Amino acid sequence: MKYIAFIVAGLTLAACETTTRTTVVAPATCEAGPYQTWIGKDSASLSGMQTPYTLRIIRPNQPVTLDFNPSRLNVETDAKGVITAVRCG
């Protein structure tokens, strides 16, 4: 009987435990303007690049989803890997 009392007490204390979670929230919409300076640069230079947006590099003839994601930054390249456009979506 004492064993059951310890289990119940332990479960009760576990239920009172609080946890904190840290979440990173992406901006609701991206702003492609500041990233227009990337046009003409090699897309390899974006390796490890940190942006507040989801970054998607799109190469020629690469299949991509057609869903619109306002917090995604699309970087389009030519066949040589040179960035030709930076857009939201």
Sequence and secondary structure as in RCSB ss.txt:
>XXXX:A:sequence
MKYIAFIVAGLTLAACETTTRTTVVAPATCEAGPYQTWIGKDSASLSGMQTPYTLRIIRPNQPVTLDFNPSRLNV
ETDAKGVITAVRCG
>XXXX:A:secstr
 HHHHHHHHHHHHHHH           SS   GGGGGGTTSBGGGGTT   SSEEEEE TT        TTEEEE
EE TTSBEEEEEE 
